[in-house]
């Protein structure tokens, strides 16, 4: 399918999933790397308590909190410049 045809079908709200190679799809900047971090025991207990409260895993809590903090730091950095 040519790009013009693809664009026209997309613009007409047609289902385009058949024209995509979803097995090769990637989300930008979402590649995973494993990182090992040692935390004090009290911090693990606090993380687990928060994870139970939210109904998610400890790893999810850590990822969410780190992402929020990094976004905040980036926003603060932009405001300084």
Residue, then its C-alpha position, 0 to 999 in steps of 0.5 A: x500500500x502506498x503512503x498516500x493510500x494509507x494516509x487517505x484510509x487513516x484520514x477516513x477513520x478506517x481500521x489500519x491495523x491490517x496494514x501494520x506490522x505490529x510485531x515490529x512496533x516499538x515505543x520510542x525511548x521505552x527500551x528496558x535495561x535492568x538496574x540493581x539498587x540496594x535499599x534499606x529494609x525500612x524503605x522496602x517495607x514502606x514501598x511494599x505498603x504503598x504498593x499494596x495500597x495502590x494495588x500494584x507491584x513494588x517495581x511499579x511504585x518505584x518506576x512511577x515515583x522516579x518518573x514523576x521526580x525526573x519530570x519535575x526536575x526537567x520542568x524545574x530545569x526548563x524554568x531556570x533557563 
